[in-house]
């Protein structure tokens, strides 16, 4: 009872803040056909099959996992059921393949130890005649109930496992795998959206309520006019055994003026873990200008760092981001970043389900998108990276150039090619992450074909 009362009081407290988070679910093709079930229930089936080929060279310069070059193919399968069972009552279930070792995909040949030729491998002939080493995991499973009857305006509750993201994902983006959450939301006017949610970051043991990572979030967004949106969010993370009370206050705005568009966000962290106090922060400003068929982009991102690991202040920004391409194709998504991770909560090296975000990273980006013809979209980006703070040595973390082409082969069938070249800066040598004089150029190539239905 005491724990429940604490949660309720905490939720009321959070509502006093101007706050902004939102839950989203995976994209479903707009051109789908619903199946009629018993009564008025409408069932929509969906899915996705994606196959990718990779080539990477010298990624070991920042990870220590590979030497020289590597190449492979991987595949991911998704299946979903969207059930609209009554007005305002919806259920959604989505399953996804999981290899057990490579996250949400399996690599070609994982189940094979040899092919049919004699003398190949150690397990004898016939190893290639095998099913993919993949399992089905629940990616999403939630119930949504909404209506106007309770409060006189639209409100609702969404419960289950779902992708979650705060504002533009600078502090928190768990859209890769999602979290178990309870979301309360309301729209008192057409311009205002308010929400409260709690999600379980970690359930260590159901018989012990002091070793969990619990999160409580309050949010509000305000549509000032047709071209301007404002919002804020407050997050409280708690783990009693770790003596962790990490808090994050985020503000954000986006809009457009004529052909110009902009996004701006700021996050401020406080609280503590043990005797160490959080004081990290991050700022981002992004702009774009559309002049069909082109779109020009630029951004500046600043994530705080900590040059002094000997005091009790944790000045490095702590991000909770999934291992998806949050910005550049190599740095942060595939390579070790400039994060020094004094808090122990945000490793610099990407892994399944985790990326370092903009921790101890300042970057400048310019890019362009171009629609070459119907169905063919091209883009290019240039990044300059710096470590925000270093104990000693250079802050130069390098530069990167990325290119992408996406072609719609047919309805819901797309082929995409990505290429990235990252030149590591002297920061990696000075901090001992790569050997002095080692090869600094990192190359990554990827192509993928995706069918959505």
N, C-alpha and C positions, 0 to 999 in steps of 0.2 A: 504494500500500500504506500509506503514511504517513497519507493522508487517511482511509482506511478504519479504520485502527487508532485514529485520533483520535476518530472517530465512535463506535466500540465502547466506548472508555474513557469518553467523554463520557456515553454511555447508562448505563454502570455507575455513574457518579458521580451522574447524575440519579436513579437508583433509590434512592439513599440519602436522598432528600428525601421528605417527605409531600407528594404532588402530585396535581392533579385536572383533567384535560381530558377531553373526550369527542368522538367523531365521531358525527354524526347524519346520516341521509338523509331526503329529503323524505317528507312524509306520503303514504301510499297509502290510499285508501278501504278500510275493513275488509271491506266486502261486495263482493269481487271474485271472479271465476271463473277458475280456473287452466286452462290449456290443456296437455294431455298431449302431450309430444314423444316422440321415439324413446327406448326404454328406460324408465327411471324418472324422466326429466327432467320437471319441471313448469315451464311457462312462464306467467307472469302479465303481461298487457298492461295498461297504465294510461295515464292522461293527464289533461290539464286544458286548458280553453279559458276565458280570462278577458278580459272587455271592461270598460274603465273610462272614465268621463267626468269631466273636471276643470274647475274654475273657480278661478282665483287672482287676488287683487287686492293690489297694492302689495308683492309679494314682492321687488321690486327694492330695497326699503328695506334689505335685508341681503345681497343677492347682486349687484346691479348687472347682472342679465341681462335683466330685463323691465321694462317701464314700464307703470304703471297695471294693467290687468287682462288676463288671457289665459284661453283656454278651448280644450280639445281632447279628442279621444277617443284611447285607445290600446288595443292588444290584445297578448296573449301566449299562445303555444301550447306545451304540453309533451307529449311522448310518452315512455313508458318501457317497458322490458322487464326483468322480474325472473325470472332463471333459477335454479331449484333443481335442480342436476344430479346431486347425490348427497348422502347424509347429511353435513351440515357444509360442503358446498361450494355457494356461491352467487355468482352474477354479477349485476350491476345496471348497466343503461345507460339514461340519460335525456337526451334532446335537447330543446332549447329554442330558440324563435325569437330572433333578434338582428337589430336593424335596421342596425347599423353606426354609428349616430349616437345612438340613444336606448336603449342598453343592451339589456335583455332583452325589449323590446317594440317595436312599431312604431306610429307615429301614423297615424290615419286620414288618407288623402289624401297620404301621403308620396310615393307613386309618381306622383301627378298634378301636372301643371303648369297644366292648364286643364280646363274642362268643355266640353260639346258646343256651347255657345252661342257665337256669333260675337263677336269682340272681347274675349274674356276671357283674361287671362293673356298670356304672351309666346310660348308654344309652339304656338299654334294650337288648333284644335278637337279634341275627342276624347281629351283627356288623362286624363279620369276613367275610361276603360275600360282599367284597368291592374292588374296583380297587385301585392299589397302588397310594399313594399321591405323584405323580411325574409329572413334566412338561418337555417339550423339550426346551432347550436353544441352541443358536448358539455357538458352541465351536470354529469352524473355518469357515471363509468365505473369500476367497481371490482370486485375479486374478494375474497371473504371465505372463509377456510378455518378451521374451528374443530373442536375435538373434545377428548376426554379421554385419548387414547392416549399422547401424548408425556409429559405431566407427571403424569397420574393425576387431574387435575381440568381443568375447562374452560379452554381457552386457544386462541388463534388469531392470525391475521394478516390484515389488510385492506390491500389495495394498489390504488392507482389515484387517480382524481380524485374528491373527495368533499367535502361540506360539513363544516366543522370549527368547533368552539366550545369555549371554556374556561368552565367553571362556568356563570354566568348571563350571560356575554357582556360583562361590564364592561370587561375588557381586550381580549379577542379574540373576534370573532364573524364568521367568514367563511362563514356559511350561505347567503349570497346567491348566490355563484358557486362557492365551494369552492377547494380547493388540491390539488396533486399530493402524495400522502402515502403513507407506509408506517407502519402502526399495528400494534404488537404488544400483545396484551392477555391477561390471565389472571384467573381468579376462584378463588383458592386456597380460599376458603370462600364460603358464600352471602352473607356480609356484606361481603366485601372484594373490590374490583375494582382491578386494577393495570394500568397501560398505559404504553408508551413509544411515541412517534411522532416521526418527522421529516418535515417538509414543505418544499417548495421555495417560498419566498416570491417569488423572482424568479430566472429563469435568463437572465442578460444575454447570455452567450455560452458555448456548450458547449466551446469551445476554450480557455476561461480560467476556472479555478476560483476566482479571487480576486474576481470581480465579481458573484457570486451573493449572494442573500439566503437564507441557510439557517436553518432553525429546528429546534430539538430540544426536546422536551417530555417531562416525566415526570409521572405522575399516580397518585393512589390515592384511592378513595372508600371510606367505611366506613359501613355501615348499623348505627347503634348499637342501634336498636330499631325497632319498626314505625312509629314516628312521628318519628324523628330520623336525619338524614343529615349526615355530615361529610366534608370533602375538602380537598385542597390541590393546587396545581399549580406547577410551575417551568418557565419558558420561557427559552431562550437563543437570541437572534437574532444572526447574525454576517454581516458583509460586510467583507472585508478591504480592498477598495479605498476604501470609505467610512470605514474605521477605526471600524466600528460593532460594539459588543458590548452590545446592550440585553438586560437580564435582568429578568424579572418573576416575583415570588413571590406567589401568590394563595392565599387561604384562604376557605372558604365553609361555610355550614351552613344547613340548612332543616329544618322540622318543623312539627308541629301539636300543639296541646293543646286538647282539646275542639273548640270551633268556631273557635279562633284558629289561624292559620297564620303562619309567618314565614320570611324569607330574610335572610341577612346575608352580606356579602362584603367582603374587604379585599385590595387589591393594592399591592405595594411594588416600585418600580423602581430598578435600579442598573445600573452599567456606564457606557459612554461612547461618544461619537461624536467623533472627532478629539480635541481637548483638553477638550471639554465633558463633564461628568459628569451622568448621569441621577439624579434623586432625587425623582421624582414618586410620587404615591400616590393611592388612591381608596378610599372607604368607602361602603357602602350598607346600609341597613336597610329592609326592606319587611315590612309586616304586613297581614293580612286577617282578617275575621270573617264567617263564613257563617251566614246565617239564612234558609234557603230561603223565597222564591225570590230573595233578595238576597244580594249579597256586597259588603262594605265594605272599602276598601283605603286604605292610607297608606304613604308612603315618604319617606325623606330620603337624598339622594345628595350626596357631596362628592368632587369631582375637583380635585386641587391645581393651583395656578397659579403664575405667576412674575412678580412685580412689577418685577424688576431684570433687564433683558436685557444688562447690561454685564459680568456676572461669568461664570464658567465652569460654574455649576451650572444644569442644566436641571430646574427644579422643577415645570414643568407636566406633568401626567399625559398620557402618550401612549397613545392607544387605537387598536386596529386593528379597526374596525367597518365592516360593509357599509352601503350606502345603502338600508337598510330602516327601517321605523319602530321604532327601538330604544326610544323612550319616547313623547315627545309627537308630535303630528301635524304641527306646523309647525316649531318650534324643533328644530334638529339634523337633522330629516328633510328639510325643504325650505328652511330659512332658515340664514343664517350664525349660528354660535354665538359664545360669548364667548372661544373659544380664540384665543390670540395667537401660538401656533406658533413659539416661539423655536428649536425643534429642526429645523424644516423638514420633519418627518416626518408632521405631522397637520394638514392645512389645515382652517380653520374652515368653509369653504364646502362643502356636500355636492356630490358628483359621482357619476357612475356607478361603483359599486364602493367608494365611500368615504364615511364620515361621521365627524365629529369626536368622537362619543361624549360623555363627560363631562369632556373636557379643560377646565380652568379654569372649571368649571361647578359650582355648588351649586344644587340644586333641591329644592323641597318639593312633594309631590303628595298630594292626596286624591282618591278616586274611588269609584265604585259601579257594580256590574253588577246587572242585574235581568232575570229571565226573565218577560216580560209574559204570555206564553202559550206553548204548545208550538210550537217552531220560531222564536220571536221573542225575540231577546236584545238588550237595550239597555245602554249604558254611558255614563258621563260622567266627566270628569276635570278637575281644576283644578291648574295648575302655577304656582309662583312661582320665577323664575330670578334668580340673582345670579352675577356674575363673581367667582370666588374671590379673585383678586388683580388689581390694575390698577396701572400705573405712576403714574397720576394720574387724578382724576375719579371719577365715580360707579361703584359696583358694581352698580347696579340694571339688570338685563338685561331685565326685563319680566315679564309674566304671560300665561298662556294658558288658555283653556277649550276642551275638546274634547268631542264627542258622537259616538256611533256606534250604529247600528241594523243588525242582521243578521237576515234572515228566510229560513228554509228554504222555498223555493217548492215543491220536490219533492225526491225522493231524489237526493242529491249535486248539487243545484242551489240555489245561495244568492245572494241579492241583499243588498248591503251599502251603507249610506250613511255617510260620515264628514264631519264639519264641524269646523273649528277657527278660533278667533279669537285672534290673538297681538298684544298691545300691547307694542311695544318700549320698553325703558327708556332712561334717560338715558345709560347706558353706550355705546350705539351712536353717540350724538352726540359724547360726550366723546372717543371714540377715532377719530372722523372716518369712521365707517362709513356714516352717513347725515348729510345736511345739517341744520344747526340749524333747527328749526322745520318740518322735513319731516313729512309724514304718517306717523304712527306705527302705525296700525292695519293689520294684515295678516289677510286672510281667505282660507281655502282650503276648497273643497267638492269631494267626490269621491263618485261612486257606481259600483258595480261589480257585474257578474253573473258568477258563476263556475260552470262545470260540471266536475266531477271524475268520472273513470270508470276 
